[in-house]
């Protein structure tokens, strides 16, 4: 690691001083190929080669990258840039492009409450239906707004049933079935989703044992949830188990691992029941009594009594890229495919439709994603294709402003002061997989587009399911991958800055 620190210190000091220069041709590996002034020559000759950077990171597996000039599209430098690699959450950038190109930045998702019969004296003569319109950002406060609209309309109750429907998209029990059962980033997918399909499990130890709660908290409310149940079991392992309890998500947890107290989000496998139960509780606060929710596959004809709309798609995608929410990516991708085909298809088939769009619309090569979020490690795309996709989409659609800033750090892990580089990018992380793709702007106006994929797939494939949440050596590997990504960006700034 000594060589990495010294390299970072050298490049960091060069960047902080605003020292950037121009290489004469693409792919210059170690030093400028044109005559340079004495000061430039010292800087360029001090650059470490690509192979030395990769060897110094000690990642194993394979590293592929590509960097393009944003103005001309010219390939500046690459290393295994045509090799298909798992992009992890970098795939969300392609999903964003797919959605923007099809739905447009102003598109909004809508969730409605329908009545199948007339309302007389505050009573629905028929059924009340909570109908999901694919909103991946619907939260408890959004359902509270629907309940308030029903109260404002004078509603007091229903003579029929309370129905919940998420059938506008095919149901998926989990995004990636190979992930650990209890991780909150791998929930079920439906057209009716709440709180990213996560339930909040909290525990506190008292005099008589543990107090356990399962709820759906928001900034202002904390309704209890009954459809997700937790049992405490005296065992060493596994930490959590899940079973389908019919109308319930049945969880158990190892009692000895709980300590004095804590909390975590668990995935929801029955999202329609979850949303229906929470709306039932929030409606009761408004004086509206609803029966227990019942799931239906398709909504009946009815009159909309209440409606909640999402933020514009551009905002939904900006937040998805910032927080890397897998559910948002899958629902947005599937809804986009639904709009393109005129019908809904399953998650894997929808990913295939997005691959076809990327090849036809963007001219990409052998892109083969298995989902829209990058959670599935079987997905493949090359660094050249990813960089080319970002370049082309950003020429037509506002993709770059949606990406979050990527800070460049000095050898002590602190942001480099007055850095002449601005990096806006999407990160991606799986066990022993790390990706970064986005845009680099130098202070003097040079713009570049890049993608970097690092993966040690043999090491990942050797993990058991129990090891996947916190694999030994995973955090250190990820730190080294991120260090290599910054080293490459700093290298390009010195070589290709103008």
N, C-alpha and C positions, 0 to 999 in steps of 0.2 A: 504493500500500500504506500510505501514511501514515494515511489515514482509517481503514483496518482496524485498525492498531495502536492508534490512539487510542480507537477504539470498544471494542476488546478490553480496553484498560486501564481504561476507564470502567466497563464492565459487570463486569470482573473484580473491581475494587475494591468495587463495589456488592455483589457476591455474597459476597466475603470478609467484608464487614461485616455480612452477614446482612440486607441491605436488600431486602425483597420486599414487594410490595403487590398489590392486587386490582383488576382492571378490572371494570367493571359489566356488560359484555355481551361475547358472542363476537365475534371478528373486529375488535377494537379495533386499528386499524392503527398509530397513532402516539402517542396519549396517552390517558389515562384520560378516560372520558365522564361521570364523576360528580364532585361536589365532593370535593376532596382537601385534606389538610392541607398546609401550606407545604412541608415536607420531601419529602412524596410528590410534590407537583407538580413540584418541581425534577427529581426522578429521572425521572418519566414523560415530562416534556417533553424530557428529554435523550435519550430513546430514538430510534434511527434507524428509519425506516420499512422495511417489508419490501422495497419496490422499491429503496431505496437500498442495503440490505444485499446484495441480489442483484446490482445493478449494480456495487457495489464489489468483489465477488468476481471479476468479470471472467471468468466461466466460458464464456460463449457457450452455445449450445444451449438447454436448458430446465431449469427447477427447479420441482419440485412438492413440496408438503408438506401435512401435516394434523396437528393436535394436538387430542386429545380429553380431556375431563375423565373420569378413571377412575371416579369414583363414579356419575356420571349418564350417561356416554356422550355428553354434549353436545359438539358440534364447537365448539372455541374459536376456532380460526383456521386458514385454509388458503390456499394459493396454487396454482392449477392442481392442486388436490387430486384431481380426478377424471380426470386425464390419465394414460393408461397409460405407464409408464416401465420400462426394464430395472432390476430390483432388485439385480442382481449377487448376492453371497452373502447379502444380506438374505432371499433366498428360502429359505434354510435354516431360518429361523424358522417359515415356513409348513409346511415339511416336518416340522419337529419337532412342530408341532401335529397334523398329519396322522397321524404315527406314534403319538403319545401317545393320541390319541382312539381309535385302532384297536387298537393292541397293548397299551397300558397301560404305565405307568412301570416295572413290575417285569419286563417281558419280557426274556428273554436269548436270544441267538443261540448255536447249538451246532455244533461241528465234531467229527466222529466218525471213528474208524478201525474198519472193519468187516472181518470174516472171512466168506468165502462157504462155508467148510467147517469141520470140526471141528479143534481144536488137539490134536495128539498129540505128546508129548515135545518140546514147544516149537515144533513145526512146524505151520503152517497147511496143511491138506490142501485147498488151493484158492487163491483170490486174496485179497489184502489190499487194502482200498479206503480211500483218504482222501476223505471225503465232506464237501463244504462245505455249511454250513447258513446261509450269508449273513453270517457275522460279518465286519463291515468293520474290526474292530480286531485281528484275529488277527495276531500277530507271531511272530518267530523264537523267542522264549521260550515262546509258546503251543505251537508245534510241539515244542519241547524237552520240554514237560510231557507231551505225547502220547507221545513216544518213551520217556519215563521210565515212563509207565503200561504201555506194552507190555513193557518189561523186567521191571517188577514182576509182570506176569502170566506171566512165564516164557517169553516168545516169543523164538525164536532165528532164525526164517526162515520162508519160504513155499515151497511146492512149485509154486505157480502164478505169477500176475502181480502186479505192484504197480500198481494203478489209481488214478487221481485223477479226481474228478468235481466240477464246479461247475455242473452243469446245472439246479439248482433255480431259477436265474434265467437269462434269456437273456443270452448273451454280447454285449458291446458293445466294439468295438476301442478306442474312446476316448469320453469323455463328449461333447466338442465336436470334431467333425472339422476345424473351421477353425482350431484353435489350432496353434501351432508343434509340430512332431513331438516335440521333446525335452523339453518342460516336464513336470516331475514331478507337477504338479497336474492333469494330464489323462490318467490311465492308463486301461487297460482295466477293464471291469466284469464280474464273474462272481459266482457264489455261493461260490466258493473264492478268497479274497483273502489276500494276505500283505504285511505292511509297507506297507499302503495301495497295494499294487501298484507299488512302486518298488524299483529295484535301485541299489545304491551303487557309483558309479564313482569310483575314486581313482587318481591318478597321481603319480609322483615321478621326477624326473630324476636319473640316475646317470651313471657314467662311460661306460657302453655305451648310453646312450639312456634311454628312459623305462621304468619299471616300472609296469604297469597291472594293476589288480585290479577284479573285479566280484563283489560279495558281498552278503550279506543280514545286516547287523549288528544286534545287539540290545545290551542293557546288559551281557550276560555272554558272548555268543558272536559269532563272525564267520565263518560258513560260506561258503566260496567257491561261486560260481554259474557253471555252464558254459552254461546255456541263453541267457544274455545275453553277447554277444561284442563286443569293441571293437577296431577297427582304426584306426591312426594314419596319416593321409594328408597329404601335402605339398600344401596348397592354402590359399588365402586365405578362401574362402567356398564353401559355407555352413559354419557352425561345426560342426554335427552333421548326419548323415544316418541314416536308418533304412531297413532292408529286412527283409521277412519271409523268414527263412531256413529255412522249414519247421518244423523242431524248434528253431529258434533265433530270438532277437531279435538281428539283426545291425546294429551301430552302427559308424559311423566318426566321427572327430573331426579337425578341422584341427590338425595338429601344432604349427604356429607359434603357436597361441593358448593353449597349455598352460602356458607359463612354467616355473617351477622345480618346481611341484607344486600339488595341490589336489584337490578332491572335489566331487561333486554327485550328487543323486538323479536318476535317469532313469526314465521310466515303463516299466512292464512291459506287454507286449501279449499274453503267453501266461501268464496268472496260474496256471492249473492246473499246468502244467509247472514253473513257478517254485516253487510250494508243495511239489510232489512231490519235486523235486530237493533242496530244503532238508530236508524230513523224511527223505529217504534218507540224507543226510549226518549228521543228528542221530541217527538210528537206529543208524548204524554206530558212533557213539561209545558206544552202549549195548550193542554186541555183536550187533546185529540186522542181518543182511545182507538188503537188499532189491534187487530188480532195478530197472532204469531205469523211471521212471514212464511210464504210458501213459494218455492222456486218453480218457474215455468220456463219453457224453452223459447217461446216467441210471444211478444206482447199482443194482447187483443186490441181491437179498435177501441178508441176512447178519446176523451177530451182532456187536453193538458190543463191541469189546475196550478201547477208550479213548474218552474224551469230554472236550472242553474247552469251557467255557461263557464267554461274554462277561460283562462287568459288566452290571448292570441297564440297561435302555434309558435311564432318566433320566440315568445317568452317561455313557453313550455319547453322548447328545445334548448334554449339558453340555460335554463335551470337543469335540464337533463345532462347537458354537457358539463356543467359545473359540479353537480352532485353525483353524476354517473348512476342514475336510477335505472336499474334493469327493467323494471315493470314499464316505465315510460317508454323505453325504446321498443319493447315488444308490442305494446298496444298501439303506439304510433305507427310502427312498421306494418302491423296487421291491418290497421284502419286505412293506411295508404293503399295497400294491396286491394282492399275491399273497394275503395273508390276507383281504382284503375280497372278492376275486373268486373265491377258491378255485382260482386258476390264475395262473401267472406270465405277464407280458406284457413287451414291450420297454420301453426307457427312455422313449422319446417317448410311447408309449401310456400308460405308467404316469403320466407327468406330466399327461396329459390326464385320467386318472382322478382325480388329486389336484385338478385344477381343478374338476371336477364336484363333488367332495366339498366344496370351499371354497364353491361357490355354493349347494349344497343345505344344508350343515350350518351355514355361517356367514353366509349371505345376501349373499355378495360379488357384485360386479357382473361386469365383463368381465375376469376374471382369466384370463391366457393364458400359463402357464409352459411352456417346452419341455423342462425337466429339473427335477431336485429340488435342484440345487446352486446355480443361478444362473449357471453358467459360460457357458451359451449366451446371447449378447446379444439374441437374438430374443424372449426372455421379456418379458412385460408385466404390470404390475399397478399400480394407482393408489395414491397415498399414503393416500387415505381408506380404501381397501379393506384395505391392509396394517395401518393403525392399528386399524381395526375388527376385523380378525382377531386381532391381539394382545390387544385388550381382551376379546373374547368367550372366547378360549381360556383366558386367564389366570383368568377367573372360575370355570373348572371344573378346570383342570389346572395343575400347577406349572411354568409356562413362564418366568415372570419370574425365579425364583431360578437358572435355568439360564444366563441371560445374563450376560456378563462386565461388570464395571464399566467405564464410559467416563469417563476422567478429563477434567476441565475444566482448561484450561491458561491461564496468564496471557500477557501480550504477549511474554514471553521464552521461551515454550514450557515453563514449569514448572507443576506442579500447583498450583492455587489453594489456599492453606492455609485450613483450617476452612470449606470451601465448604458452604453450607447446602443444596446440591443433591446428590442421589445419582442417577446415571444408569446404568441397566443396559440395554445395547443390543446389537444385532448390526450390525456394519459390513458393507459390501459394496463391492468394488473391481474394476473392469475398466478397460481403457484408456479414459480420458475418460468413465468412468461411476463414480459414487460414491453409495452409499446408507447410511442409518443409520436404524434403527427400534428402538423399545424403550419404556422407562418412565422417567419423571422423578418423583422424590419430593423435595418441599421439606422442610426441617427442621421446619416447623410443621404438616406432615401433608397438604398438598395433593399429589395424585397425578395425573399426566398420562400419556397414551399418545400416541406420535407416530411419524411416518414422514417421511423426507426423501429425495427422489431427485433427483440431479443428473446430467445426461447431455448431452454434446456428440456426438451420433451422427454428424453429417456428418464431424466430425474423426476419429472412430473408424473410420468406414467407408472413409476415404481411406488408411488404413494398409495397407501390404503385409504379407504373412504374416511376412516377415523382420523387419519393424519392430515386431511385436506384443509381443515380450518386453520391450523397453526403448524405447518410442517417445520421440522428441524432444519435450520439453515435458510429458510425462505426469506426472512426479513433481511438478513445480511446480503443474500443474492440480489434482492430487489434494490437495496441501496447501491450496490455496485453497478447494476444496470442503469439506474438513474444517473449515477456519476458518469458513466460512459456516454449517455445521451447528451448530458451537458457538455462534455469534452468535445463531442462531434459538432454541436452547435457553435461552440466557441471557435473551433477550427475553421468552420465555414465563414464565420464573421471575419476572421483574419485573412483567409484566402480570397474571399469573394466580395468583401465589402468594397464600396467604391469611394 
